[in-house]
């Protein structure tokens, strides 16, 4: 088996079915592959619907509890037999033989060891979250004071988001998004897969940064393009942000130098607080669009014990 495609499903039934349809489309993949779907105890009948629609074509694992994106991929990878593992989000659509193109790219750039493609939204506009640069004290400062939001399309003030790049061509990056991430199974096993301390968000960043210490040079190519809707399994925005901030804090503790960890964590804590205060001020000044954001960031700040610990 050349390729094992891993899909982690959690309450995204309709999207997961469409994602799998796009994988099995006639013009999608013309090489030996298997699909392993792990359902994280969904409550929307995802497992039953996937079983009925793709019986005999997917290896379906049904969990009795939600073990997160990291844990789910670790479990799915244990039964994979492919030379390569492709992590594919359930809220994606494979376009124009993107999987085969990504495999070809990996063979041409074997030194990268982790490969990714380009993502777009359903309307064809760019979804820039296919890759990232690592967190730094400067990127955290830019985030806290709002520079990364005001100047989103600049590398200087939005370095994590590689703001000045339109994702065209080939580029070496620090982090390949877990929504469309290719890695050799042997290297995945050597790395120990995802760190299970990351429940959701941050696990691919941790994997890529650990891989870089072992000589990997993660790369992405725009030749392999998919649709990624994003955030489908997280319906409550404050919950998503709490998980995100918690993951970013864990990344700081794991990948910053010991001297800079306290400052990094302090800066991270300032991010939700600054967003809450800014949207509170805009709401006071009559900006109705900021009212919901004020409530969301206020909820994140009030739950700070969850992500500061």
N, C-alpha and C positions, 0 to 999 in steps of 0.2 A: 504494500500500500504506500503510495507516494504522499498522500495528504490526508490529515484528519482535521475536519472542520468542527470546532467546538462552539456551541450556542448555549448560552445560559438564559433561561426563560423565567420571568417572574411577573405575572399579571399583565402580560403583553400579548395575549392570545392572537388577536387579529394581525398584529404586526409580525409576530413570530411566524405565523402561517405564510404571510407574504414574503418574508425574508427567505424562508425555506423554499418557497416556490421559485424565487429568483435564483437560488443555488441550483435547483434541479431543472431549470429551464433548458430547452434543447441547445441553445447557443451559449450556455454558461460555462460549463467545465467539461473538457474532453480528455480527462486523465483519471488514473485510478484514485478514487477518494472515498472517504466515509464521512458520515455526518453523525456527530454525537450531540444530543440535546439533553441537557440537565434542567429539569424543572424544579425550582426552589420553593416547592409547596405553594404554588399559585392557588388563588381562590376563585379564578375566573374560568375554570375547566380547561386551562391550557393543556395540561397533560393528556386529557381525554381527546381533545380536538386534534392534537399533534399525532397521537397514536392512530386515530381514525383516518387522518388524511395522509399519513406517510408510513403506515405500517409496512415493515419489511425494507424500508429505505433509510430509516434513521435508527440509531441505537438510542432509545429513550431511557433516561434515568429519572426516577421520580423521588425527590427527597421528601421526608416528613417534616423538615424544618428548613427555614431560609438560612443558608450558610453564606450568603453574599456572593458577590461576583468573583472575588479571589478564591474563596473556598470552593465555589462551584466549578470554576475552571480547573482547579487542582484535582478535584474528584473526576471530572470528565477526562482529563489528561491521563489518568491512571489506566483507563481502558483503551486509550488510543493506540493504534498500531502504525500510523503513518510516519514517514521519515520527517515530514514537516507538520507542525501544528498551526492552524489558522484560527485565531480568536475572532469571532464574528458576532457583533451585537444582534439581538433580536429585532431591534428597530432600525434595520438597514435593508437596502436593496442592492444586489450585485448588478452592476452595469457592464455591458460590452466586454465580457470575458475578463473582468477585472482580476479574478482569482488566478487565472492562467498567466496573465501579464505580471502579477506580483511574484509568482513563482519563477518566471523567466528572469525578472529583475533580481531576485535573490540568487539565482545561479550565476548571474553576471557580476554580482557584487557580494560574493560570499564572505568577504572580510567584515561586512556590517553585522552579521549574525542575528540582527533583528530588523525586520523590514515592514514598511507600511505604505499606504497609498494616499490618495486625495479623497476628501469627503465633501459632499454638497448637500444642500437641503432639497426638499421635494420639488421646489420650483427651479432648481438648477443653479441657484446662487451658492457661493462658496460657504461651506461650513469649515471654519479655520481650525477646528478642534482635532484635526487628524494628527497633530504633532505639537510639541512644546519644547521650550528650553527650560532648564532647571531653575528652581527658585534661588534667588540671591538676596542679600540685604537690600541692594538697590531696587530689585523688582518688588520686594515687599514694601519699601518706602513709597515707591511710585503708586502702588495699589492703595496704601493707606491714605495718601493725600489726594488721590483721585486722578493722578496724571495718566495712569494706564487706561482710564475710562475717557478722559478728555482727549488724549492723543493715542487712540487705540491703533492707528495705522502707522505708528512709528516704532522702530526697533529700540530707540533710546528709552522711551517711557513705557513701552509695552514689550519688554524683552522676553518674558515668558511666552507670550502669545506670538512672538516673531512677527510683530505688527506690520512691518514694512514689506512682507513677502506674500505674494498672491497664490502661493502653493504650486506654482507651475515649475516643471522641470524636476531635477534630482537634487537632493540636499541631504547632508549629514545633520542630524538633530540630536538633542539629548534624549528626548522621550517620544516614542511612537504610541499613539492612542490605542487602548485595548479594544476599541470597537472594530479594528481591522488590523490585526497584528500577526505577522508571520514569524515563526521561529522554528529552528530544528528541534525535534523532540529530544535528541541527546543533549543539546545545550540547555533546554528547558529543565531536564532532569538534573543536569549538572548544577544549575542555579537553584534547584529546589522548588521550582515553580514560583507562584506568587507567595509573598509573605502573608500568612493568614491573619496577622494583626490588622491588615487593611480589609475592612468588610466590603466597602464600596467606595471608589474613588482613591486615586493615589497608588494603587497596586502596580499599575504599569509603569509609573514613574519610578517607583522603588526598584522594580525589576530591571528597567533600562539603566538606571544609575549603578546598580550592582554589576550589571553586565559590562558597563563601560570600564569598571575597575578590572575586569578580566580581559580587556582588550577589544571589546565590541565597539562598533561605530554605527549605531542605528541610522538607517537611511529611509527616505521616503521618495516616491515617484508619483508624478501626476498621471502617468500612463494608466495606472490602476486606480480607477475612480468608482466610488460607491455612493449611494444615498445614505445619509445618517440623519435620522430625525432628531435624536438626542433627548435624553431625560424621560423616556416614556414610562419607565418603571417607578419613577419618583413623581407622584402627583401632588404632594404637599411641598411647596417651595422652601419653607423654612426647614423642613426635615432634610431636604437635599443640601441646603447650605450648611447645616450643622455637620452633616457627614463630610462635606467638602472641606470645611475649616478644620475639622478633626484630622482628616487625612493630611492636610497641608502641615499641620503641627507635628504629626508623626514623621513626615518627611524631613522636617527641619531637625528633629531630634536624631534621626538616623543618618542624615547626609550633610549636615553642617558640621564645621569644626566645633569641638567642645567649647572653645572660647566664644564663638558667635551664637551658640544655641540660645542663651537667655535673651539676647537682643532680638534674634529672629522671632522667638515666641512672643515677645512683647510687641513687636511690630505687627505680627499676625493678629494679635488680640485687638490692636487698634483698627483693623480693617472693618469688622462688623460695627464697632462703636462709631467710627467716622461715617459709615454709610447711614446708620440710624440717625445720627445728629444732622447730617446734610439733608436727608429726606424729611426729617422733622421740621427743619427750617423752611424748606421749600413748601411743605404743606401749610405751615403758618403763613407763608406769603401768598397762599391761594393757589398753589400748583396742585390741582386735584390728582394728577397722574402720579404724584409722589406719595399719596396717602397709603396705597397698598404696600409700596416698597418700605415705607416707614414701619408699618406693622410687621412685615416679614423680618426686616433687619432687627427690629426691637425684640422679636421672639428669639432670634438667633443670639442676640446679646444676653437676654435673660437666661438662656440655656448654656451660658459660657462654662459652667462647671463641667459640662459634658465634653467640651472640646479642649479645655485648658488642662485637664488632668492628664 
